[in-house]
């Protein structure tokens, strides 16, 4: 598997988990979970993009 894909999956899952925990019990720095989700989704999009000249 591609490292970017793995990083995207991990960041998205950890970010969503942190968000859900933050909804139940607010903790300092919980806004960083949203940042983790955004970066994770970006990594997923980058890993699934095709290079110029490649067929999909």
mmCIF entry with sequence, helices, sheets and N, C-alpha, C, O atoms, coordinates in Angstrom:
data_MODEL
# 
_entry.id   MODEL 
# 
_entity.id                         1 
_entity.type                       polymer 
_entity.pdbx_number_of_molecules   1 
# 
_entity_poly.entity_id                      1 
_entity_poly.type                           'polypeptide(L)' 
_entity_poly.nstd_linkage                   no 
_entity_poly.nstd_monomer                   no 
_entity_poly.pdbx_seq_one_letter_code       
;(UNK)(UNK)(UNK)(UNK)(UNK)(UNK)(UNK)(UNK)(UNK)(UNK)(UNK)(UNK)(UNK)(UNK)(UNK)(UNK)
(UNK)(UNK)(UNK)(UNK)(UNK)(UNK)(UNK)(UNK)(UNK)(UNK)(UNK)(UNK)(UNK)(UNK)(UNK)(UNK)
(UNK)(UNK)(UNK)(UNK)(UNK)(UNK)(UNK)(UNK)(UNK)(UNK)(UNK)(UNK)(UNK)(UNK)(UNK)(UNK)
(UNK)(UNK)(UNK)(UNK)(UNK)(UNK)(UNK)(UNK)
;
_entity_poly.pdbx_seq_one_letter_code_can   XXXXXXXXXXXXXXXXXXXXXXXXXXXXXXXXXXXXXXXXXXXXXXXXXXXXXXXX 
_entity_poly.pdbx_strand_id                 A 
# 
loop_
_entity_poly_seq.entity_id 
_entity_poly_seq.num 
_entity_poly_seq.mon_id 
_entity_poly_seq.hetero 
1 1  UNK n 
1 2  UNK n 
1 3  UNK n 
1 4  UNK n 
1 5  UNK n 
1 6  UNK n 
1 7  UNK n 
1 8  UNK n 
1 9  UNK n 
1 10 UNK n 
1 11 UNK n 
1 12 UNK n 
1 13 UNK n 
1 14 UNK n 
1 15 UNK n 
1 16 UNK n 
1 17 UNK n 
1 18 UNK n 
1 19 UNK n 
1 20 UNK n 
1 21 UNK n 
1 22 UNK n 
1 23 UNK n 
1 24 UNK n 
1 25 UNK n 
1 26 UNK n 
1 27 UNK n 
1 28 UNK n 
1 29 UNK n 
1 30 UNK n 
1 31 UNK n 
1 32 UNK n 
1 33 UNK n 
1 34 UNK n 
1 35 UNK n 
1 36 UNK n 
1 37 UNK n 
1 38 UNK n 
1 39 UNK n 
1 40 UNK n 
1 41 UNK n 
1 42 UNK n 
1 43 UNK n 
1 44 UNK n 
1 45 UNK n 
1 46 UNK n 
1 47 UNK n 
1 48 UNK n 
1 49 UNK n 
1 50 UNK n 
1 51 UNK n 
1 52 UNK n 
1 53 UNK n 
1 54 UNK n 
1 55 UNK n 
1 56 UNK n 
# 
_struct_asym.id          A 
_struct_asym.entity_id   1 
# 
loop_
_struct_conf.conf_type_id 
_struct_conf.id 
_struct_conf.pdbx_PDB_helix_id 
_struct_conf.beg_label_comp_id 
_struct_conf.beg_label_asym_id 
_struct_conf.beg_label_seq_id 
_struct_conf.pdbx_beg_PDB_ins_code 
_struct_conf.end_label_comp_id 
_struct_conf.end_label_asym_id 
_struct_conf.end_label_seq_id 
_struct_conf.pdbx_end_PDB_ins_code 
_struct_conf.beg_auth_comp_id 
_struct_conf.beg_auth_asym_id 
_struct_conf.beg_auth_seq_id 
_struct_conf.end_auth_comp_id 
_struct_conf.end_auth_asym_id 
_struct_conf.end_auth_seq_id 
_struct_conf.pdbx_PDB_helix_class 
_struct_conf.details 
_struct_conf.pdbx_PDB_helix_length 
HELX_P HELX_P1 AA1 UNK A 3  ? UNK A 24 ? UNK A 3  UNK A 24 1 ? 22 
HELX_P HELX_P2 AA2 UNK A 32 ? UNK A 48 ? UNK A 32 UNK A 48 1 ? 17 
# 
_struct_conf_type.id          HELX_P 
_struct_conf_type.criteria    ? 
_struct_conf_type.reference   ? 
# 
loop_
_atom_site.group_PDB 
_atom_site.id 
_atom_site.type_symbol 
_atom_site.label_atom_id 
_atom_site.label_alt_id 
_atom_site.label_comp_id 
_atom_site.label_asym_id 
_atom_site.label_entity_id 
_atom_site.label_seq_id 
_atom_site.pdbx_PDB_ins_code 
_atom_site.Cartn_x 
_atom_site.Cartn_y 
_atom_site.Cartn_z 
_atom_site.occupancy 
_atom_site.B_iso_or_equiv 
_atom_site.pdbx_formal_charge 
_atom_site.auth_seq_id 
_atom_site.auth_comp_id 
_atom_site.auth_asym_id 
_atom_site.auth_atom_id 
_atom_site.pdbx_PDB_model_num 
ATOM 1   N N  . UNK A 1 1  ? 0.832   -1.182 0.000   1.00 0.00 ? 1  UNK A N  1 
ATOM 2   C CA . UNK A 1 1  ? 0.000   0.000  0.000   1.00 0.00 ? 1  UNK A CA 1 
ATOM 3   C C  . UNK A 1 1  ? 0.880   1.250  0.000   1.00 0.00 ? 1  UNK A C  1 
ATOM 4   O O  . UNK A 1 1  ? 2.028   1.231  0.443   1.00 0.00 ? 1  UNK A O  1 
ATOM 5   N N  . UNK A 1 2  ? 0.328   2.284  -0.488  1.00 0.00 ? 2  UNK A N  1 
ATOM 6   C CA . UNK A 1 2  ? 1.015   3.568  -0.554  1.00 0.00 ? 2  UNK A CA 1 
ATOM 7   C C  . UNK A 1 2  ? 1.056   4.215  0.833   1.00 0.00 ? 2  UNK A C  1 
ATOM 8   O O  . UNK A 1 2  ? 0.070   4.183  1.568   1.00 0.00 ? 2  UNK A O  1 
ATOM 9   N N  . UNK A 1 3  ? 2.199   4.798  1.181   1.00 0.00 ? 3  UNK A N  1 
ATOM 10  C CA . UNK A 1 3  ? 2.340   5.443  2.502   1.00 0.00 ? 3  UNK A CA 1 
ATOM 11  C C  . UNK A 1 3  ? 1.365   6.597  2.678   1.00 0.00 ? 3  UNK A C  1 
ATOM 12  O O  . UNK A 1 3  ? 0.874   6.835  3.781   1.00 0.00 ? 3  UNK A O  1 
ATOM 13  N N  . UNK A 1 4  ? 1.082   7.314  1.595   1.00 0.00 ? 4  UNK A N  1 
ATOM 14  C CA . UNK A 1 4  ? 0.148   8.431  1.684   1.00 0.00 ? 4  UNK A CA 1 
ATOM 15  C C  . UNK A 1 4  ? -1.257  7.933  1.992   1.00 0.00 ? 4  UNK A C  1 
ATOM 16  O O  . UNK A 1 4  ? -1.984  8.555  2.767   1.00 0.00 ? 4  UNK A O  1 
ATOM 17  N N  . UNK A 1 5  ? -1.639  6.822  1.391   1.00 0.00 ? 5  UNK A N  1 
ATOM 18  C CA . UNK A 1 5  ? -2.954  6.241  1.654   1.00 0.00 ? 5  UNK A CA 1 
ATOM 19  C C  . UNK A 1 5  ? -3.064  5.790  3.103   1.00 0.00 ? 5  UNK A C  1 
ATOM 20  O O  . UNK A 1 5  ? -4.070  6.052  3.762   1.00 0.00 ? 5  UNK A O  1 
ATOM 21  N N  . UNK A 1 6  ? -2.045  5.120  3.597   1.00 0.00 ? 6  UNK A N  1 
ATOM 22  C CA . UNK A 1 6  ? -2.055  4.654  4.989   1.00 0.00 ? 6  UNK A CA 1 
ATOM 23  C C  . UNK A 1 6  ? -2.121  5.842  5.948   1.00 0.00 ? 6  UNK A C  1 
ATOM 24  O O  . UNK A 1 6  ? -2.884  5.820  6.914   1.00 0.00 ? 6  UNK A O  1 
ATOM 25  N N  . UNK A 1 7  ? -1.325  6.877  5.684   1.00 0.00 ? 7  UNK A N  1 
ATOM 26  C CA . UNK A 1 7  ? -1.343  8.068  6.537   1.00 0.00 ? 7  UNK A CA 1 
ATOM 27  C C  . UNK A 1 7  ? -2.716  8.727  6.509   1.00 0.00 ? 7  UNK A C  1 
ATOM 28  O O  . UNK A 1 7  ? -3.198  9.190  7.543   1.00 0.00 ? 7  UNK A O  1 
ATOM 29  N N  . UNK A 1 8  ? -3.345  8.777  5.354   1.00 0.00 ? 8  UNK A N  1 
ATOM 30  C CA . UNK A 1 8  ? -4.680  9.364  5.240   1.00 0.00 ? 8  UNK A CA 1 
ATOM 31  C C  . UNK A 1 8  ? -5.717  8.603  6.032   1.00 0.00 ? 8  UNK A C  1 
ATOM 32  O O  . UNK A 1 8  ? -6.558  9.199  6.705   1.00 0.00 ? 8  UNK A O  1 
ATOM 33  N N  . UNK A 1 9  ? -5.657  7.280  5.951   1.00 0.00 ? 9  UNK A N  1 
ATOM 34  C CA . UNK A 1 9  ? -6.608  6.452  6.697   1.00 0.00 ? 9  UNK A CA 1 
ATOM 35  C C  . UNK A 1 9  ? -6.397  6.627  8.195   1.00 0.00 ? 9  UNK A C  1 
ATOM 36  O O  . UNK A 1 9  ? -7.355  6.811  8.945   1.00 0.00 ? 9  UNK A O  1 
ATOM 37  N N  . UNK A 1 10 ? -5.142  6.569  8.626   1.00 0.00 ? 10 UNK A N  1 
ATOM 38  C CA . UNK A 1 10 ? -4.835  6.681  10.061  1.00 0.00 ? 10 UNK A CA 1 
ATOM 39  C C  . UNK A 1 10 ? -5.258  8.042  10.604  1.00 0.00 ? 10 UNK A C  1 
ATOM 40  O O  . UNK A 1 10 ? -5.905  8.116  11.649  1.00 0.00 ? 10 UNK A O  1 
ATOM 41  N N  . UNK A 1 11 ? -4.903  9.112  9.909   1.00 0.00 ? 11 UNK A N  1 
ATOM 42  C CA . UNK A 1 11 ? -5.263  10.448 10.382  1.00 0.00 ? 11 UNK A CA 1 
ATOM 43  C C  . UNK A 1 11 ? -6.773  10.656 10.413  1.00 0.00 ? 11 UNK A C  1 
ATOM 44  O O  . UNK A 1 11 ? -7.294  11.280 11.337  1.00 0.00 ? 11 UNK A O  1 
ATOM 45  N N  . UNK A 1 12 ? -7.475  10.142 9.415   1.00 0.00 ? 12 UNK A N  1 
ATOM 46  C CA . UNK A 1 12 ? -8.923  10.291 9.385   1.00 0.00 ? 12 UNK A CA 1 
ATOM 47  C C  . UNK A 1 12 ? -9.573  9.537  10.535  1.00 0.00 ? 12 UNK A C  1 
ATOM 48  O O  . UNK A 1 12 ? -10.456 10.070 11.206  1.00 0.00 ? 12 UNK A O  1 
ATOM 49  N N  . UNK A 1 13 ? -9.148  8.310  10.765  1.00 0.00 ? 13 UNK A N  1 
ATOM 50  C CA . UNK A 1 13 ? -9.730  7.511  11.853  1.00 0.00 ? 13 UNK A CA 1 
ATOM 51  C C  . UNK A 1 13 ? -9.404  8.119  13.213  1.00 0.00 ? 13 UNK A C  1 
ATOM 52  O O  . UNK A 1 13 ? -10.281 8.223  14.071  1.00 0.00 ? 13 UNK A O  1 
ATOM 53  N N  . UNK A 1 14 ? -8.152  8.519  13.417  1.00 0.00 ? 14 UNK A N  1 
ATOM 54  C CA . UNK A 1 14 ? -7.786  9.137  14.693  1.00 0.00 ? 14 UNK A CA 1 
ATOM 55  C C  . UNK A 1 14 ? -8.512  10.463 14.901  1.00 0.00 ? 14 UNK A C  1 
ATOM 56  O O  . UNK A 1 14 ? -8.945  10.766 16.013  1.00 0.00 ? 14 UNK A O  1 
ATOM 57  N N  . UNK A 1 15 ? -8.645  11.246 13.845  1.00 0.00 ? 15 UNK A N  1 
ATOM 58  C CA . UNK A 1 15 ? -9.349  12.518 13.951  1.00 0.00 ? 15 UNK A CA 1 
ATOM 59  C C  . UNK A 1 15 ? -10.812 12.338 14.285  1.00 0.00 ? 15 UNK A C  1 
ATOM 60  O O  . UNK A 1 15 ? -11.356 13.063 15.119  1.00 0.00 ? 15 UNK A O  1 
ATOM 61  N N  . UNK A 1 16 ? -11.459 11.370 13.637  1.00 0.00 ? 16 UNK A N  1 
ATOM 62  C CA . UNK A 1 16 ? -12.866 11.099 13.943  1.00 0.00 ? 16 UNK A CA 1 
ATOM 63  C C  . UNK A 1 16 ? -13.034 10.577 15.361  1.00 0.00 ? 16 UNK A C  1 
ATOM 64  O O  . UNK A 1 16 ? -13.984 10.940 16.055  1.00 0.00 ? 16 UNK A O  1 
ATOM 65  N N  . UNK A 1 17 ? -12.120 9.733  15.785  1.00 0.00 ? 17 UNK A N  1 
ATOM 66  C CA . UNK A 1 17 ? -12.171 9.220  17.161  1.00 0.00 ? 17 UNK A CA 1 
ATOM 67  C C  . UNK A 1 17 ? -11.999 10.354 18.166  1.00 0.00 ? 17 UNK A C  1 
ATOM 68  O O  . UNK A 1 17 ? -12.733 10.433 19.151  1.00 0.00 ? 17 UNK A O  1 
ATOM 69  N N  . UNK A 1 18 ? -11.036 11.223 17.919  1.00 0.00 ? 18 UNK A N  1 
ATOM 70  C CA . UNK A 1 18 ? -10.820 12.365 18.799  1.00 0.00 ? 18 UNK A CA 1 
ATOM 71  C C  . UNK A 1 18 ? -12.014 13.295 18.834  1.00 0.00 ? 18 UNK A C  1 
ATOM 72  O O  . UNK A 1 18 ? -12.340 13.856 19.880  1.00 0.00 ? 18 UNK A O  1 
ATOM 73  N N  . UNK A 1 19 ? -12.668 13.460 17.695  1.00 0.00 ? 19 UNK A N  1 
ATOM 74  C CA . UNK A 1 19 ? -13.857 14.312 17.639  1.00 0.00 ? 19 UNK A CA 1 
ATOM 75  C C  . UNK A 1 19 ? -14.987 13.716 18.469  1.00 0.00 ? 19 UNK A C  1 
ATOM 76  O O  . UNK A 1 19 ? -15.648 14.425 19.227  1.00 0.00 ? 19 UNK A O  1 
ATOM 77  N N  . UNK A 1 20 ? -15.206 12.418 18.326  1.00 0.00 ? 20 UNK A N  1 
ATOM 78  C CA . UNK A 1 20 ? -16.280 11.766 19.084  1.00 0.00 ? 20 UNK A CA 1 
ATOM 79  C C  . UNK A 1 20 ? -16.015 11.810 20.582  1.00 0.00 ? 20 UNK A C  1 
ATOM 80  O O  . UNK A 1 20 ? -16.938 12.023 21.368  1.00 0.00 ? 20 UNK A O  1 
ATOM 81  N N  . UNK A 1 21 ? -14.775 11.613 20.978  1.00 0.00 ? 21 UNK A N  1 
ATOM 82  C CA . UNK A 1 21 ? -14.428 11.720 22.400  1.00 0.00 ? 21 UNK A CA 1 
ATOM 83  C C  . UNK A 1 21 ? -14.643 13.156 22.870  1.00 0.00 ? 21 UNK A C  1 
ATOM 84  O O  . UNK A 1 21 ? -15.117 13.377 23.984  1.00 0.00 ? 21 UNK A O  1 
ATOM 85  N N  . UNK A 1 22 ? -14.301 14.125 22.038  1.00 0.00 ? 22 UNK A N  1 
ATOM 86  C CA . UNK A 1 22 ? -14.472 15.526 22.396  1.00 0.00 ? 22 UNK A CA 1 
ATOM 87  C C  . UNK A 1 22 ? -15.921 15.945 22.524  1.00 0.00 ? 22 UNK A C  1 
ATOM 88  O O  . UNK A 1 22 ? -16.234 16.868 23.277  1.00 0.00 ? 22 UNK A O  1 
ATOM 89  N N  . UNK A 1 23 ? -16.816 15.278 21.796  1.00 0.00 ? 23 UNK A N  1 
ATOM 90  C CA . UNK A 1 23 ? -18.245 15.569 21.927  1.00 0.00 ? 23 UNK A CA 1 
ATOM 91  C C  . UNK A 1 23 ? -18.754 15.092 23.280  1.00 0.00 ? 23 UNK A C  1 
ATOM 92  O O  . UNK A 1 23 ? -19.555 15.770 23.923  1.00 0.00 ? 23 UNK A O  1 
ATOM 93  N N  . UNK A 1 24 ? -18.290 13.930 23.706  1.00 0.00 ? 24 UNK A N  1 
ATOM 94  C CA . UNK A 1 24 ? -18.737 13.352 24.979  1.00 0.00 ? 24 UNK A CA 1 
ATOM 95  C C  . UNK A 1 24 ? -18.088 14.061 26.161  1.00 0.00 ? 24 UNK A C  1 
ATOM 96  O O  . UNK A 1 24 ? -18.774 14.430 27.114  1.00 0.00 ? 24 UNK A O  1 
ATOM 97  N N  . UNK A 1 25 ? -16.784 14.251 26.109  1.00 0.00 ? 25 UNK A N  1 
ATOM 98  C CA . UNK A 1 25 ? -16.047 14.857 27.224  1.00 0.00 ? 25 UNK A CA 1 
ATOM 99  C C  . UNK A 1 25 ? -15.063 15.883 26.664  1.00 0.00 ? 25 UNK A C  1 
ATOM 100 O O  . UNK A 1 25 ? -13.985 15.516 26.196  1.00 0.00 ? 25 UNK A O  1 
ATOM 101 N N  . UNK A 1 26 ? -15.427 17.163 26.710  1.00 0.00 ? 26 UNK A N  1 
ATOM 102 C CA . UNK A 1 26 ? -14.528 18.191 26.175  1.00 0.00 ? 26 UNK A CA 1 
ATOM 103 C C  . UNK A 1 26 ? -13.146 18.152 26.831  1.00 0.00 ? 26 UNK A C  1 
ATOM 104 O O  . UNK A 1 26 ? -13.027 18.000 28.047  1.00 0.00 ? 26 UNK A O  1 
ATOM 105 N N  . UNK A 1 27 ? -12.120 18.291 26.018  1.00 0.00 ? 27 UNK A N  1 
ATOM 106 C CA . UNK A 1 27 ? -10.745 18.294 26.514  1.00 0.00 ? 27 UNK A CA 1 
ATOM 107 C C  . UNK A 1 27 ? -9.964  19.375 25.773  1.00 0.00 ? 27 UNK A C  1 
ATOM 108 O O  . UNK A 1 27 ? -10.334 19.747 24.659  1.00 0.00 ? 27 UNK A O  1 
ATOM 109 N N  . UNK A 1 28 ? -8.887  19.886 26.375  1.00 0.00 ? 28 UNK A N  1 
ATOM 110 C CA . UNK A 1 28 ? -8.087  20.927 25.716  1.00 0.00 ? 28 UNK A CA 1 
ATOM 111 C C  . UNK A 1 28 ? -7.458  20.404 24.421  1.00 0.00 ? 28 UNK A C  1 
ATOM 112 O O  . UNK A 1 28 ? -6.916  19.299 24.390  1.00 0.00 ? 28 UNK A O  1 
ATOM 113 N N  . UNK A 1 29 ? -7.531  21.183 23.384  1.00 0.00 ? 29 UNK A N  1 
ATOM 114 C CA . UNK A 1 29 ? -6.913  20.803 22.122  1.00 0.00 ? 29 UNK A CA 1 
ATOM 115 C C  . UNK A 1 29 ? -7.772  19.933 21.237  1.00 0.00 ? 29 UNK A C  1 
ATOM 116 O O  . UNK A 1 29 ? -7.278  19.383 20.253  1.00 0.00 ? 29 UNK A O  1 
ATOM 117 N N  . UNK A 1 30 ? -9.042  19.792 21.560  1.00 0.00 ? 30 UNK A N  1 
ATOM 118 C CA . UNK A 1 30 ? -9.886  18.897 20.763  1.00 0.00 ? 30 UNK A CA 1 
ATOM 119 C C  . UNK A 1 30 ? -10.114 19.411 19.346  1.00 0.00 ? 30 UNK A C  1 
ATOM 120 O O  . UNK A 1 30 ? -10.508 18.638 18.473  1.00 0.00 ? 30 UNK A O  1 
ATOM 121 N N  . UNK A 1 31 ? -9.879  20.685 19.101  1.00 0.00 ? 31 UNK A N  1 
ATOM 122 C CA . UNK A 1 31 ? -10.032 21.231 17.751  1.00 0.00 ? 31 UNK A CA 1 
ATOM 123 C C  . UNK A 1 31 ? -9.014  20.629 16.785  1.00 0.00 ? 31 UNK A C  1 
ATOM 124 O O  . UNK A 1 31 ? -9.236  20.630 15.574  1.00 0.00 ? 31 UNK A O  1 
ATOM 125 N N  . UNK A 1 32 ? -7.910  20.119 17.305  1.00 0.00 ? 32 UNK A N  1 
ATOM 126 C CA . UNK A 1 32 ? -6.912  19.494 16.436  1.00 0.00 ? 32 UNK A CA 1 
ATOM 127 C C  . UNK A 1 32 ? -7.436  18.211 15.799  1.00 0.00 ? 32 UNK A C  1 
ATOM 128 O O  . UNK A 1 32 ? -6.890  17.760 14.792  1.00 0.00 ? 32 UNK A O  1 
ATOM 129 N N  . UNK A 1 33 ? -8.480  17.618 16.365  1.00 0.00 ? 33 UNK A N  1 
ATOM 130 C CA . UNK A 1 33 ? -9.052  16.423 15.750  1.00 0.00 ? 33 UNK A CA 1 
ATOM 131 C C  . UNK A 1 33 ? -9.668  16.766 14.397  1.00 0.00 ? 33 UNK A C  1 
ATOM 132 O O  . UNK A 1 33 ? -9.596  15.965 13.465  1.00 0.00 ? 33 UNK A O  1 
ATOM 133 N N  . UNK A 1 34 ? -10.273 17.945 14.280  1.00 0.00 ? 34 UNK A N  1 
ATOM 134 C CA . UNK A 1 34 ? -10.829 18.370 12.998  1.00 0.00 ? 34 UNK A CA 1 
ATOM 135 C C  . UNK A 1 34 ? -9.707  18.588 11.984  1.00 0.00 ? 34 UNK A C  1 
ATOM 136 O O  . UNK A 1 34 ? -9.853  18.253 10.809  1.00 0.00 ? 34 UNK A O  1 
ATOM 137 N N  . UNK A 1 35 ? -8.604  19.143 12.438  1.00 0.00 ? 35 UNK A N  1 
ATOM 138 C CA . UNK A 1 35 ? -7.448  19.320 11.560  1.00 0.00 ? 35 UNK A CA 1 
ATOM 139 C C  . UNK A 1 35 ? -6.943  17.967 11.076  1.00 0.00 ? 35 UNK A C  1 
ATOM 140 O O  . UNK A 1 35 ? -6.589  17.819 9.906   1.00 0.00 ? 35 UNK A O  1 
ATOM 141 N N  . UNK A 1 36 ? -6.909  16.980 11.965  1.00 0.00 ? 36 UNK A N  1 
ATOM 142 C CA . UNK A 1 36 ? -6.490  15.633 11.584  1.00 0.00 ? 36 UNK A CA 1 
ATOM 143 C C  . UNK A 1 36 ? -7.392  15.032 10.524  1.00 0.00 ? 36 UNK A C  1 
ATOM 144 O O  . UNK A 1 36 ? -6.917  14.377 9.596   1.00 0.00 ? 36 UNK A O  1 
ATOM 145 N N  . UNK A 1 37 ? -8.694  15.253 10.657  1.00 0.00 ? 37 UNK A N  1 
ATOM 146 C CA . UNK A 1 37 ? -9.639  14.743 9.660   1.00 0.00 ? 37 UNK A CA 1 
ATOM 147 C C  . UNK A 1 37 ? -9.403  15.427 8.312   1.00 0.00 ? 37 UNK A C  1 
ATOM 148 O O  . UNK A 1 37 ? -9.380  14.764 7.276   1.00 0.00 ? 37 UNK A O  1 
ATOM 149 N N  . UNK A 1 38 ? -9.229  16.740 8.324   1.00 0.00 ? 38 UNK A N  1 
ATOM 150 C CA . UNK A 1 38 ? -9.011  17.468 7.067   1.00 0.00 ? 38 UNK A CA 1 
ATOM 151 C C  . UNK A 1 38 ? -7.721  17.025 6.377   1.00 0.00 ? 38 UNK A C  1 
ATOM 152 O O  . UNK A 1 38 ? -7.704  16.823 5.163   1.00 0.00 ? 38 UNK A O  1 
ATOM 153 N N  . UNK A 1 39 ? -6.654  16.877 7.139   1.00 0.00 ? 39 UNK A N  1 
ATOM 154 C CA . UNK A 1 39 ? -5.380  16.445 6.558   1.00 0.00 ? 39 UNK A CA 1 
ATOM 155 C C  . UNK A 1 39 ? -5.493  15.003 6.068   1.00 0.00 ? 39 UNK A C  1 
ATOM 156 O O  . UNK A 1 39 ? -4.963  14.666 5.009   1.00 0.00 ? 39 UNK A O  1 
ATOM 157 N N  . UNK A 1 40 ? -6.178  14.152 6.831   1.00 0.00 ? 40 UNK A N  1 
ATOM 158 C CA . UNK A 1 40 ? -6.364  12.765 6.420   1.00 0.00 ? 40 UNK A CA 1 
ATOM 159 C C  . UNK A 1 40 ? -7.125  12.643 5.116   1.00 0.00 ? 40 UNK A C  1 
ATOM 160 O O  . UNK A 1 40 ? -6.748  11.861 4.243   1.00 0.00 ? 40 UNK A O  1 
ATOM 161 N N  . UNK A 1 41 ? -8.201  13.417 4.979   1.00 0.00 ? 41 UNK A N  1 
ATOM 162 C CA . UNK A 1 41 ? -8.976  13.385 3.736   1.00 0.00 ? 41 UNK A CA 1 
ATOM 163 C C  . UNK A 1 41 ? -8.143  13.920 2.573   1.00 0.00 ? 41 UNK A C  1 
ATOM 164 O O  . UNK A 1 41 ? -8.237  13.415 1.455   1.00 0.00 ? 41 UNK A O  1 
ATOM 165 N N  . UNK A 1 42 ? -7.340  14.930 2.834   1.00 0.00 ? 42 UNK A N  1 
ATOM 166 C CA . UNK A 1 42 ? -6.455  15.455 1.789   1.00 0.00 ? 42 UNK A CA 1 
ATOM 167 C C  . UNK A 1 42 ? -5.457  14.395 1.341   1.00 0.00 ? 42 UNK A C  1 
ATOM 168 O O  . UNK A 1 42 ? -5.234  14.219 0.143   1.00 0.00 ? 42 UNK A O  1 
ATOM 169 N N  . UNK A 1 43 ? -4.856  13.688 2.293   1.00 0.00 ? 43 UNK A N  1 
ATOM 170 C CA . UNK A 1 43 ? -3.926  12.610 1.941   1.00 0.00 ? 43 UNK A CA 1 
ATOM 171 C C  . UNK A 1 43 ? -4.625  11.512 1.147   1.00 0.00 ? 43 UNK A C  1 
ATOM 172 O O  . UNK A 1 43 ? -4.051  10.970 0.202   1.00 0.00 ? 43 UNK A O  1 
ATOM 173 N N  . UNK A 1 44 ? -5.858  11.180 1.521   1.00 0.00 ? 44 UNK A N  1 
ATOM 174 C CA . UNK A 1 44 ? -6.604  10.169 0.771   1.00 0.00 ? 44 UNK A CA 1 
ATOM 175 C C  . UNK A 1 44 ? -6.839  10.628 -0.664  1.00 0.00 ? 44 UNK A C  1 
ATOM 176 O O  . UNK A 1 44 ? -6.705  9.839  -1.600  1.00 0.00 ? 44 UNK A O  1 
ATOM 177 N N  . UNK A 1 45 ? -7.187  11.896 -0.840  1.00 0.00 ? 45 UNK A N  1 
ATOM 178 C CA . UNK A 1 45 ? -7.412  12.421 -2.187  1.00 0.00 ? 45 UNK A CA 1 
ATOM 179 C C  . UNK A 1 45 ? -6.122  12.415 -3.002  1.00 0.00 ? 45 UNK A C  1 
ATOM 180 O O  . UNK A 1 45 ? -6.134  12.078 -4.186  1.00 0.00 ? 45 UNK A O  1 
ATOM 181 N N  . UNK A 1 46 ? -5.020  12.785 -2.374  1.00 0.00 ? 46 UNK A N  1 
ATOM 182 C CA . UNK A 1 46 ? -3.734  12.800 -3.076  1.00 0.00 ? 46 UNK A CA 1 
ATOM 183 C C  . UNK A 1 46 ? -3.326  11.387 -3.478  1.00 0.00 ? 46 UNK A C  1 
ATOM 184 O O  . UNK A 1 46 ? -2.821  11.177 -4.581  1.00 0.00 ? 46 UNK A O  1 
ATOM 185 N N  . UNK A 1 47 ? -3.540  10.425 -2.597  1.00 0.00 ? 47 UNK A N  1 
ATOM 186 C CA . UNK A 1 47 ? -3.112  9.057  -2.896  1.00 0.00 ? 47 UNK A CA 1 
ATOM 187 C C  . UNK A 1 47 ? -3.951  8.421  -3.992  1.00 0.00 ? 47 UNK A C  1 
ATOM 188 O O  . UNK A 1 47 ? -3.480  7.520  -4.686  1.00 0.00 ? 47 UNK A O  1 
ATOM 189 N N  . UNK A 1 48 ? -5.191  8.877  -4.159  1.00 0.00 ? 48 UNK A N  1 
ATOM 190 C CA . UNK A 1 48 ? -6.061  8.298  -5.177  1.00 0.00 ? 48 UNK A CA 1 
ATOM 191 C C  . UNK A 1 48 ? -6.010  9.039  -6.505  1.00 0.00 ? 48 UNK A C  1 
ATOM 192 O O  . UNK A 1 48 ? -6.648  8.617  -7.469  1.00 0.00 ? 48 UNK A O  1 
ATOM 193 N N  . UNK A 1 49 ? -5.266  10.130 -6.571  1.00 0.00 ? 49 UNK A N  1 
ATOM 194 C CA . UNK A 1 49 ? -5.146  10.889 -7.817  1.00 0.00 ? 49 UNK A CA 1 
ATOM 195 C C  . UNK A 1 49 ? -4.266  10.121 -8.797  1.00 0.00 ? 49 UNK A C  1 
ATOM 196 O O  . UNK A 1 49 ? -3.301  9.468  -8.399  1.00 0.00 ? 49 UNK A O  1 
ATOM 197 N N  . UNK A 1 50 ? -4.600  10.202 -10.051 1.00 0.00 ? 50 UNK A N  1 
ATOM 198 C CA . UNK A 1 50 ? -3.790  9.535  -11.071 1.00 0.00 ? 50 UNK A CA 1 
ATOM 199 C C  . UNK A 1 50 ? -2.771  10.519 -11.621 1.00 0.00 ? 50 UNK A C  1 
ATOM 200 O O  . UNK A 1 50 ? -3.024  11.722 -11.686 1.00 0.00 ? 50 UNK A O  1 
ATOM 201 N N  . UNK A 1 51 ? -1.637  10.004 -12.010 1.00 0.00 ? 51 UNK A N  1 
ATOM 202 C CA . UNK A 1 51 ? -0.583  10.816 -12.599 1.00 0.00 ? 51 UNK A CA 1 
ATOM 203 C C  . UNK A 1 51 ? -0.950  11.127 -14.049 1.00 0.00 ? 51 UNK A C  1 
ATOM 204 O O  . UNK A 1 51 ? -1.680  10.357 -14.674 1.00 0.00 ? 51 UNK A O  1 
ATOM 205 N N  . UNK A 1 52 ? -0.458  12.241 -14.595 1.00 0.00 ? 52 UNK A N  1 
ATOM 206 C CA . UNK A 1 52 ? -0.727  12.542 -16.005 1.00 0.00 ? 52 UNK A CA 1 
ATOM 207 C C  . UNK A 1 52 ? -0.221  11.409 -16.901 1.00 0.00 ? 52 UNK A C  1 
ATOM 208 O O  . UNK A 1 52 ? 0.912   10.949 -16.760 1.00 0.00 ? 52 UNK A O  1 
ATOM 209 N N  . UNK A 1 53 ? -1.058  10.980 -17.799 1.00 0.00 ? 53 UNK A N  1 
ATOM 210 C CA . UNK A 1 53 ? -0.679  9.915  -18.711 1.00 0.00 ? 53 UNK A CA 1 
ATOM 211 C C  . UNK A 1 53 ? -1.092  8.531  -18.242 1.00 0.00 ? 53 UNK A C  1 
ATOM 212 O O  . UNK A 1 53 ? -1.036  7.579  -19.022 1.00 0.00 ? 53 UNK A O  1 
ATOM 213 N N  . UNK A 1 54 ? -1.508  8.393  -16.981 1.00 0.00 ? 54 UNK A N  1 
ATOM 214 C CA . UNK A 1 54 ? -1.969  7.100  -16.484 1.00 0.00 ? 54 UNK A CA 1 
ATOM 215 C C  . UNK A 1 54 ? -3.453  6.946  -16.791 1.00 0.00 ? 54 UNK A C  1 
ATOM 216 O O  . UNK A 1 54 ? -4.204  7.921  -16.802 1.00 0.00 ? 54 UNK A O  1 
ATOM 217 N N  . UNK A 1 55 ? -3.855  5.724  -17.036 1.00 0.00 ? 55 UNK A N  1 
ATOM 218 C CA . UNK A 1 55 ? -5.277  5.478  -17.254 1.00 0.00 ? 55 UNK A CA 1 
ATOM 219 C C  . UNK A 1 55 ? -5.932  5.133  -15.926 1.00 0.00 ? 55 UNK A C  1 
ATOM 220 O O  . UNK A 1 55 ? -5.326  4.502  -15.060 1.00 0.00 ? 55 UNK A O  1 
ATOM 221 N N  . UNK A 1 56 ? -7.163  5.553  -15.784 1.00 0.00 ? 56 UNK A N  1 
ATOM 222 C CA . UNK A 1 56 ? -7.859  5.344  -14.512 1.00 0.00 ? 56 UNK A CA 1 
ATOM 223 C C  . UNK A 1 56 ? -8.422  3.993  -14.378 1.00 0.00 ? 56 UNK A C  1 
ATOM 224 O O  . UNK A 1 56 ? -9.035  3.678  -13.358 1.00 0.00 ? 56 UNK A O  1 
# 
